């Protein structure tokens, strides 16, 4: 159920809002800036394989989330599902991991947005732009849910259109329909296997897979917004199908174009491979166009991130595991205090990214990177235990409006693949710190839950004692 008080979340989000919210959280700097490095690591063919596997993992997790969120459309849903079907301590830990993921992202996104503005306004300090963008995102999230949804729809639409145009122009240049600016012949797919199918070995695919899982994070925002969605029985399944197919087309299509038009050895050393490709095709003002697109991508991700983190806080407060002040809704149905507190966490992450980038910030980033995969594992496990309990209580699977197919194979396979990604981190020296920092943080969350619940129970016992005496 939603808030137990008189105030309720407003169900204002339509399918188009939900799809763009999810795409907005996924398509960001990871695609626009880091895709070249991924190609360099695994080679063109290896990168495409890893993205297809990653998309399959996302789809399996989303099928699990679909059954849960349609049957129980709650705001901040992961916490509720994990708390109910796995255990309250696990739900509490999942909520704080997810909250930290997005607040850390806020800090890095505001910094990146400020740096991008330096291209056009080099004399204005980065911090001024970062502060202005932070205020803009805060305003969009605190006025109304409909304003937030509309702003996110248009932010995400800009980068979606940019990716579609990039794929079309790139395909035309690959096949010779558009001549390259240097008058070279159409490359077709010659760059794909110029250095062999797997230039760095097939094991490089596993290393890329770890980054790919993180790149697809954000699709689960569909579940976060379930409690504020119109007609969730129809909206959520449609949004899941649409989002996953668009992600496959956008990510794989982009990698195909980049791989065809750039030698894979060059891709990883370029600040933005998109700019170089557009310049080789002969698109005027390519750098300025991409700077604008990347800026909107960052603001879109920040907009989604503040929404997600504030709803997770609301869910914790609604279930009375943190202060009930975070569960209060404004007259417009917005958890304003939770939004402001989450923005405060983002500002602290922003400061740590400058003051202590090699210590505090790297710890925060490592935990948040691991957290996304842990959240996906909790979704898969929650659906597995939910279905089992649902049937045990005498219900029929036919009564479910949306059914996860091939149960129990889908939740088991999705959980196992996510677990494999977590274990694989231990074999990559650059990502191993995620385990070193993430596991202690998880243990801290579990310990914190049991300590707060014990003191809460003592307080309740004392109140009962005083009343009885």
N, C-alpha and C positions, 0 to 999 in steps of 0.2 A: 504493500500500500504506500501511497504518498504520505506527505506530512500528516501527522495525526491531529494537528490543530485545525483551525478554521481555514487557514490559508492553504491554497493549492497551487501547484505548478500549472501554468497555462499550456494547453496542448495546441501550440501554434505552428509546429514544424511540419512541413509537407515533405513528400518524397524527394523533391528537387533540393530542398534544404538539407535533408539527411545525407543524400549522396554527396553534395558539395562539402558538407561538414567533414565527412570521412575523407574525401579526396584532399580537402584542405589540410588535414592533419598529416597525410602521407606524402604528398608531392611538395617537396621543399628543397633546401640546399643539397640534400643527399643526392637528388637526381640531377639538379642543375650544375653543381660544383664538383661532387665526388664521383660521378659516374665514370669519368675518364680514368681515375685511379683503379676502379674496379675492373675495367677492361684491361688495363695494363697487368693486373695481377693474374687474372684467369684466362686472358685472351678472349676474343669475340665470341667464339662458340661456347667456351666454358662459362662466360658471363650470362649468355642467354639461357643455358641449361640451369644455372643456379637461380636465375630470376623465375624461371618456370616452376622449379621445385618450390621456391619461396611462395609463389602465388598459390600453389596447391596447398601448402601448409595454411596460408591465410584463409583459403576457401573452406578448408575443413574446420578451422576454428570458428569461422563465421557461421557455418551450418550449426555448430553447437550453440553459439550465441543466439542464433535466430530462434531456436526452440525455447530457450529460456526467456528472452526478452519479449517474445510475442505472448507467451503464457503469463509472464509476470513483468509487464512494462513499468520498470521503476527507474527513477533518476539515480545515476551513480550505481548502476546495476551490478557491476562485478563484485563490489563489496557485499551486497545483499545476498547474491547467489552463493559466493564462497563461504560466507558466514553461516548460511542456513544449511548447505549441503555438504560442506567439508568440515567446517568448525569455525566458531566465532573468532578465535585467535588468528586463524589463517585469513579470514575476511579482513580483519583489522590490519594485518601485515600487507595484504594485497592493496588495500586502499592507500596506505602511506607510501608504498612503493610507486604506485601510479601517480599519486599527488606529486611526489618528488620528481618523477620523470618529466612532467610538464612544467613544473616551476623552474627546473634547471634549463629546460628548453627555452623558456621565456627569457632568461638571462642572456643566453647566447644569441637568441634571435634579435633582441633589441640592440645588442652590440653590433651584430652583423648589419642591421638596417642602418645604423648610424655611420658605419664605415662605407656602405654603398653610397650614401648621400655625399660623401667626400668627393666623389667623381664630379659632381655638378657644383658643389659649394665647398671648395677646399678650405676656405677661410673660416668656416663655422665649425666649432668644436663638435666632435663626435657625440659627446655626452648631451649636448643640447638636443640633437636629433633623437637620441635614444630616449630621452625624457619625454619629448613630444609624442613619439610613437607609443610609449607606455601609457600616456594620458589618453590618447586616441582609443587604444584597445580597451582600457579601463572603462571609458565612457560607453563604448559599444556594448560592453558586457553588463553594465549596470542599469541601463535605461529599460529596455524591454527584451523579452526573448525573441520577439518577431524582428526587432531591429538588428539584434545579433545575427539571427539566421539570414536575414537579407544581406547584411554586410559580408558575411562569410560566403554567401552564394556568389556575390560579385567579385570578391577577392579571388576565390578559387576559379571562377569562370575565366578570368584573365589568363591565369597560367595554363588552364586546360586548352583554351584557344591557341595559346602560344605553342604548346606541345604539338597540337594537331597540325598547325601551319608548318612547324619545323619538320615533322615527319613527311608531310606532303612535298615540301620544297626539297628535302633530302632525298626522297625517293625519285623525284624528277631529275635531280643532279646525278644520282647513282646510275640511272638508265640513259642519260644523255639527252633527256627532254629539255633540260636547262643546261647551257654550257657553263663550265667552271670558269672562274675569273682568270685563271692562269692558262686557259686554253688547252688543258690536259684532256685526254679522252675520258669517257665515262668509266669509272672504276668498277661498276657492277659489284661483285662480291670478291674481287681479287685480294683485298686486304684481309679477308676472313681467315684464310689458310696459308698466307704468305710465309708464316713462321711455324707452320704445323698446326694441327687441330688444337692441341693443348701445349702451348709454348713453354709453360712453366710446370708442366705435369698435371695429371688429372687431380692430384691432391689439392691443388690450388682452388678447385671448385668448392671444397669444404671450407677453406679459409674465406672465400667470397660469400658462402652461404650464411656465415655468421653475420656479416654486414648486411646482407640482403634481408634477413629477418628483421633487423632494426629498421631498414629502409621502408619496409611495409607497415611499420607500426603507425597507428592512427586509424586503421580500418575499424578497430574496436570502438571508436567513438559512436558508432551506430547504437551500441548498447547503452552508452552513457546517456544518450539523448532520448531513450525509449519513453521515459515518463513525460516528455514534453512534445510528443509526436502525435499528430492527428491520425486516428484510425490505425493503431500499431499493427493490427492483424494483417493489413494489406501493405502498409507503408514499409515496415521493416524488411519482410522477405524481398520485396521489390528493390529496396535500397541495397541489400546485401548482394543480390545477383548483379545489379547494375554496376556497383562499385568494383567488385572483383574483376569483371570482364574489362572494365575501363582501365584498371590498373595494369592488367596483362598487356593490353594494346599499347598503352602509353609507355610503360617501362621497357617492354621488349622492342616495340617500334623505335623508340629513342636509341636503344643500344645498337640495333641493326644499322640505323643511319650513321651514328657516330663511328661505328666499326668500319663501315664501308668507305667513309670519306676521310678518315684519319688512320694512319698507320698505328697499330696498337701500342708500339713503343713510344709514340709521341703523346698518346692520350693522357697518360698519368702525370706528365710534367706541365700541362697547361692549366692556368688558373680557372678558365672556363672553356671546355671543349666546344660548347654551343656557339660561343662568339667566333671561334676560329672557323668552324664549319660554315656559319652564315657569311663570314667575310670571304671565304673561298668560293661560295656560291655567288657572291657579289651583291649581297643585301646591304644597301646603304645604312649607315648609322647602326650597324649590327651591335656594337658594344653598348650603345646607349639603350637600344631596345631591350637587350637582355638584362641590362642593369635594372631597368624598370620592372621587367617580368620577375626577376629574382627578388626585388624589393617587395612586390605584391605577394610572392610566394612566402616570404618570411613573415609578413604581416598576417597573412591568412593562417599560417601555422601558429603564430602567437595568439590570434583570435580563438582558434580551436583549443589551444592549450590552456588558456585562462578559463574557458568554459568548462573543460574537462576537469581541471584541478578543483575548481570551486564546487562543482556538483559532487565530487568525491568527498570533499569536506562536509557538504550538506548531508550526504548519506551517512557518514560516521556520526554526525550530531543527531540525525533523525533516529538512529538506532541507539542513542544515548551512550555511546562509547567515548565521545568527547563532549565538551561544553555545548549545551543546547542553544547557545547564542548563535552558533553557525547554522542552525536549522531555520532561523527566522527568515521569512520571505517579505519582500517589499510589497506594496499594493499592486505592483505590476508583475508579481510572481517571480522575482529575482532574489536569490540568496546573497544580498549585497555584502554582508559582513564576510561571508566565505569568499566572495570575489576579491574584496579588498585585502584580506589576509593572504590569499594566493598570490596576488600581485606583489605583496610585500616579500613573499618568498622568492618571487622572480627578481625583484630588485636586489635582494641579498646575493642571489646567484650571479646577477650582473656585476656586482661589486667584487665578488670572489674571482670572477673570470679575469679581472684586471689586477687586483691586489695580490691574489695567491693562485695564479693559474697552474702552477706546478704541484700544488699541495691540495688545498681545500677543493678547488674547482675540479681537478682531475678525479678526485674521489667521488664528487657528486655526479660527474658525467659517467663514470664507471658503473655506479649503482643504478643510475637511470637507464643505461643501456641494457643491463641485465634484467631490469624490472619488467620491461615490455614482454620478454619471452616468458617470465614467471607469470605475468597476468594472463597470457594466452593459455598457459598450462592450467591455471585456476579455472578458466572458462571451460576447457575440455573436461576437467575433473568434475566440475559442478554439474555439467549436463549429464555425465555418466551416472552420478549419484542421484540426481533429480529424477531421471527416467526410471531408475530402479525403485526409488521410493514411491513414485507416481503409480507404478503398476502394483507395488506391494499394498498400497492403500485401496486397491480394488478398482482403480480407474482403467479406462481403455485408451490405448495409444491413438485410436481413431478419434478420440475427443480432443486431441491437440490440434490447434489451428495450423501450426507449422511444426513439421516433424523432421528431426535430424535423420537423414537416410542411413541405412546400413548400420544401425545401432547393434552392438556396441563398438563395431570396427572403427567408425569415424572418430569418436572421442579418444579411443585408445591410440590410434595411429597419430592423430594430431598431438596428443600429449607426448608420445614417444619421440616424435620428430623435434618438438620443442626442447625436450630434455636432452636429446643428442646435440642440439645447438649449444646448450649450456655446458655440456661436458666438453664439446669441441673447443670452447673458449680456452680451456686449460692447456691446449696444445699450441695456442698462438701467443707468443711472448708479448705482442703489442696489446692484446685484449685480456690477458690473464689477470690484470689488476681488477677487472670487473668482479671476478670471484673473490679475490682477496678483500675487496671493500664491500661487495654485495652480501656475502654470507654473514659477516658480523652484523651488518645493518638489519638483515632479516631476523637474526637471533635477538638483536636489541628490540625490535618491534614485538616479537613474541613475549620477551621478558617484560616489556612495558605494559602490554595488555594484561598479563596475569597480575602484575603489581597493582595496576589501577583498578582492576576488578576486585582484587582482594581488599583494597582500602575502601572501595565502594560498598562491598558487602559488610565490612566492619561498621561503616557509617550507618547502613540500614539496620543492622542488628542493634546498634546503640540506640537508634531512634525508637525501635520497637520496645527495647528495654525501658526507656524513659516513659513511653506511653503506657506500658503495662504497670509501671510503678507509680 
